[in-house]
């Protein structure tokens, strides 16, 4: 995975840059090479590069001071939430300063009457719901990494999760942000009532992958907990049949809160890992509905009627909290469990739900063509695929084959009317595939937006856009002026 060569003029001024950062935010700068290695990659760990320095501010004002210094000195900046990005979104270059949000975890305001919470952007996803759990509210987006991932990273990648079929992804639950631009300017977008009249700048920022600014505070929509929820587990003798069942449920107008899919390699790995009691079958669905008891019964009866037309090998309806927990246990531990099978790449191409059967069949064909196993576990209700390509990082050429297979799977997603990413983002992982989905004019329009927010292309500039497409802008950075002591 190619990255731009570091700027030698920045590297030559390393000590002066570190001193300026320390003067701005005392006690928050990490520059020891042994310690910066903890920030050399995110969850896309196949590629690594230690940054010039790392800074861990505690306030918006500190972020603004740091950004102003980096802007003045012409130093590239890589924003970092919790480092759980699977697309290399927080991977630094050797001439970059990483500005991390891990110390920015405060709850600023809770207003259940207005159904909102305001937090610093380093707060973890799960702890947002934890902050309002005692008041019978919750925050809907629930990525698999929700125990660790930060709200700032969720906003950068427009993260989703298992329960977003009904409630939407981050952009549907984001009301406003405080954001620091590259020159240190602090802007407020949206607010308690969401985006106001005029340009939808909040919508531009959500999903912009740290290219436009660093979000330091977020106002999020919270929701009352539903009266109840109940999942069912449905097993099938083929992945294609399971995919067809998902499409039929959606066509019928049922709106489950979640429809999750797992195929046989994933079922077996998670069963060995979690002992959830899953059936030994080729594919299974976890479908969860919520509401009052009569509403749940009505929805599950309709889902059962649909499922039986596909001749399932098992239909298991939860009758207790413990049974519900066990149905979800394997799915929640799936990504950890897959580590038993080897190293893996986790993709997140998204497709129309109606295309699930043919795409699953074609992924099977591609797996055989490349001689690499692919396990599938994903948010089936909205077509957000998560093929896991198993490879051996110690076997020469295996990573290259896995990446080539992944690229073909993502091209397939676009071919059937889908897109390259549903929630992980483009980062560096899918950067060179952007021309598969977008024409040159589309990419130019997107880069012009970045020009407005970050004219010097200092913020996360090696991400999202193919390097040859963005080269003229990155190469046009003005010479940095010496920092005034």
N, C-alpha and C positions, 0 to 999 in steps of 0.2 A: 504494500500500500504506500504509494509515493506521497511524500510530504515536501513542502517547499524547503529549500536550503535556508538555514538561519542567517539573519542579516549580520555580517561581520562587524558593522559599525555599532550595532547594539551590543554584541558580545564583548567588544573592546571596552565598552563603558559599563560593564557589569557592576563593578564595585560602586561607582557613582550612582547607578540606578538603585541598588540595594540601599545605599545610604539615604537617598531621597525618600524611599518608601518608609524606612525606619523613622525618619524625621517626621513623616506625616502620621504614621500610626505606630506608636511604640508598642513593642511586645507582641506584634502580630505577624512579623516577617520571618519566613523560613528560607534560608539560603545555603545551608550546609548540604553539599551534594548527596550525602548519605540519607538525609531527611527528605530532600525533594524527590527522591525516588519513590516515595509513597504516593506521589501524584503523577507518575510517569505514564499512567494509562487509566482508563476507566474499565467498565466491564467487558469491553472489547480488548481483551488482554493480549491478543496476538501481536500487537504493535506497541512499542514503548519508546518514550523519549522524555528524559527529565527536563523540567522547565528551568528557566533562569532563576526564578524565585517563586515563592508561594506567599500570599498574604491572606490572613483570616480576620477580616474586620468584624465589628459587632454592630455597627449602625449604618444607616444610609449616608450620613455625613462622612463617615470614614471611607465608604466606597467612593463617594464623590471626590474626596481628596486624592485617593489613589488613582482614580481614572484620569483626573486632571493632570497628574504627574506623568502617567504613562503617555497621555496624549501629547504633552509638551515635549517629552523625550523621544517620541516616535517608537514606543515599545509596544509590541503586540500583546493583547490581553486575551486570556481564555477563561471565561466564567465556568465555575464548577459548583454544582449542587452537592450531591452525596457521592458522585462518581459511579452511579449505577447504570449509566448509559451503555446500551448494547451496540451502539452505532459509532462509537468513537467520538461522540460529541464533545467530550471534555479532554481529549488527548492534546497535550501541549506540543509546542516546538521548543527547541533549545534556546531561542531568543525571546520566549514569551513569559509573561508574568501570569500565574494562575491566581485569580481572585476567587476564593472559596467562601461559601455561605454557611459553613458548618457551625459557626458560633452565633448565627442570627436565628434564634429559635423561639423568640418571645411571642406570646399571644397578646396582641395589642387591644383588641376589642371583641366582645361577644355580644351580639344583639339578636336574641332568639325571636323577638317580636318582629324584626325586619328580616329574619332568616339569613343572617350573615355572620361571618367571623373574619376578623382581620388579623393576619399573622405576618411575622417576618418570614422571608422566603427560604430560610434554611431549615424551617420546621419540617419534620417528617410527615408524610402523607397520613399515616395511621394515627399519629398523635393529634392531628386536627380533629378527627372524629373523637378521639379520646378526650379532647378538651370540652366537648359538648355532649358526651355520652350520658352524663348524669342528668342532663336536661332533656333526654329523649330525642336528641337530634343526631345527625350524622352527615359526613361529607361523602358524596356519592362516588367520585372516581376512585378506583381501587386497583392500581397496578399490582402485579405479582410481587414487586419489590417494595410494596407500601410500608413495610416495617422499617426500611432504610432510606428510600428515595425522598428527596426534598421537594417541597412545593415549587421552588424556583426552577428545578429541573423539569418537573411536571409541566410547568407553563412553557418552558423552552421547547419541549417535545410534544406538547398537546397530548399528554398521556391519557390512556383509557383504563381498561381493566375489565374484570369478569362481569361486573354489575352495571356496565355502561350501556347495555342494549336498551334499557328503559330510561336511564337518567342522563345519558350523553357522556361525552369525554370532558377533558378539562375546560375547553373553550365554552361549553354549555353551562359550566358551573363557576366561571370566573366573572366577577363583577367589576374589578378594578385593580390597578397596580400602581405602585411607586417604582419608577425606573430611572437608573442613572445612565445618561448617554456617555459616549466615549470621551467627550471633552469635560465631563464632570457635571454637566447640567442635570438637575433633578426634575423629572416631569411626572405629573399625575395623569393617568388615563382611566376613564371610567370612574366608578365609585359605588356607593350603596345602591343606586338605581341602574347600574350598568352603564354602557356606553351612551353618551349623550348625542345630540344632533351633530351632523357633519360626518367627516370621514371616520370609518370604523378602525381607528388606530389600535384599539385594544385587540381586535381580531387579527390585525397585522402582527402584533407582538406575540400573541399566543401561537406557538409553533414555529417561531423564527429562529430557534436553535442558538440563542446567544449572539446573533449577528447584528442586532440593533441596539442593545443596551443590556444592562444587568438589572433584573427585577429584584428589588430588595424587600418589598412588602406586597402582600396580596389580600384583596377583599374577595372572599369566597362565599358562594351560596351554600347554606346548610339546609337540610330537610328534616321534617319530623320522621321519626322511625315509623315504619309501617306496623299495623296491628299484629301481623304475623307473616311468616314466610315458610315455604316448604319445597324442598327439591325432590325430583325423581331421577333415578338412574335407569337408562335404557340401553341395553346391549344389542349389538347387531353382528351379523356374520360377514359384513364387508364395510369398508369405509365409504364406498360409493352409496350404499343404501342408507347409511347414517346421514350422509350429506343430503340425500334426497328427502329424508325425513325432516331435516332442519328447514329446507325450502318449503315443505308442505305446511309446517307449523307457522312460518311467517306468512305464507299466502292465506292461511285461515284467519288471519287478523288477531291471533293471540299475541299478547305482549308480555312474555316472560321477563323477569328482571335479568335473567342470564340464560344463555345456552352455550355450554362448554363441550368441546369435542376432544377425545383422546383416542389414538389408534393403538393397535396391539403392542408394538414395542414400548410405547409409553405406559400402557396399562400394566404390563408385566414389570417394568422397572419401578414404577410407583408402588405396586403391590409388594414387591420385595423390600422396598424402602419403608413404607408406611403401614403395611398390613391393614389396609382400609376395608378389605373384604370385597374387592372388585371381581366381577366374573371374568373368566378366561375367554375372551371373545376378540373379534377383529377390530371392533370400534365401539365406543360407548359415548352417550350424551348425558350430561348433567343439565337438567332443565329446572330452573327455580322460578316459582311464582310467589306473589305476595298479595296481601290484602286482609280482609276479614275472613273468618273461617268459611262462610258460605262462598265468598268470592274465590278463595283458594280451591275449594272442592269443585266448583264449576269449571275453573280453568284447567285443573288437572284431569277432569273427566274428558274434556275436549282433547287435551294432549294425548291421553290414552287412546281415544278413538282414532286419532290420526296415526299414532305409532303402530297400532295393531295391524294397520293395512300394509306395513312394511315387514311384518313377521319378525318382530324382535326376539332375540334369544332370552332376554330378561327384561322385565319392567318392575322396578323396585321403588315403591313410593315410601318416603319417610313418614314414620308415625310418631317420632319423638325427637327431642333436641339432640340426643346422642346419635340417633340414626342420621340426622341431618349433618351433624359434625363429621361422621364417618364417610358419608357420601362425598363431602367436600375435601376430606383429608388428603386423599391422593392427588386431587387436582391442585390443591394449594402447595403441595410439596413436589410437584412434577419436575420443575426445573432443577432443583437440588438432586432429585432422584436420578435424573438422566446422566449425572456425572458418573454413575456406576458403569455406564456403557462406553465412556471415553470422553475425549474433548469434543465440544460441539459448537457450531455456529447457530444462533437463534435468529431467524428472519421474522419479518412482520408485514409482508405484502398483504394487501386487502383486495378482495374480489366481490362481485355481486353474489349474493347468497345462492341464486339459481345456478351459478357456475360451479358450486362446490363439488358435485359428483365428478365432472369432467376434469377439474383441476387436481383433485385427489388422485384420480387414475393416472393423469399425466405425470404427477410428481413421482408416483411409483415407477413409471417407465424411466424417468430421468435418473432415479436412484439406481436402477439396474444398469443403465447405460454408463454411469460414472463409477459403479462398483462401490458405492458408499451408502450406508444405511441412513434412512431419513425417518424420524419419528415425528408425528404430528400431534400437537396439543394447542388448541386455539379457541378464540371467541367466535364460535360458529354463527351466533345470532346476527352479527353485523359483518360477517365475512372476513374478520381479521385473522389471517393465517399466521401460525407460528411453527413452520417446519424447522426441526432441529436436525442439522446435518452432523452425523457422527464421524469423526476422523481421529487420527493419531498425530498429535503435534510433533512427536519425535520421529515420525516416518518421513523421509525426504519426499517432497512433492505432494504430500497429503493435504496440507493447508491450501495449496494452489488449486488442487482438484475440488476441495470443498467450496472454495470461493467461486470457482467457475460454475459448479452446480448451483450454488446459491444465486448467482447472476441469472442463470437460465430460469430458475423458479420465479424470480422477480420479473423477468421479461414476460413470462407466462401470465403472471398476474395482470400486467398492463395490457397484454394481448386480449384478454377476455373482458376488458372494460374496467379493470381495477386500477390500483396505484401501487407505488413502490413501498410505501410505509403507512401503517395505520396508527402507530403510537411510539415507535422507537426513534423515529427521526431519520434523517439522511446521514448526517455526520460525515465521516469519511467512508463508512461502509458502503453506502449507495451513491456516493458523490459522482462516480464515473458512469452511473446508469441514468443520471438525470436526463440525458439526451434521448433515452428510450421513451420517456413520458412527455418531455417538453421539447417544443421546437426552439430554434435559436431566438426567435422573437419573444417567446415566453420567458426564457432565461434572462434575456436582456431587460425585460420589464421588471423581473424580480430583483436583478442587480441594481437597477435604478432606485428601487426602494431603499436598498442598503446604502446607496450613495447619499441619500438624504439624511439618514440617521448617523452614518459612519463614513464621511467623505474620504478619509485616509485609509480605509479598509484595515483597521487595526484589530477589530473585534472578531475573533474566531474565524478569521478570513480564509483558512485552509479547508473549511467545511462546506458542505452543501453543494457548491458549484464546482464542476470539473476544473481542475487546475489550469488547463489550457484556455478555458473560457474566461476565467477570472484573472488571468495572468497580467493583462494590460492594466487593470485597476490596481492589483497588488504591487506591480512594479512602479506605479506612478506615485507611490507614497513620497511626500516631500521630505527632504533631509531634516532630521530632528535638530532642534536647537539645544545647546547645553542647558541643563537645569540650573536655575539661579539658586545658589545656596542660601 
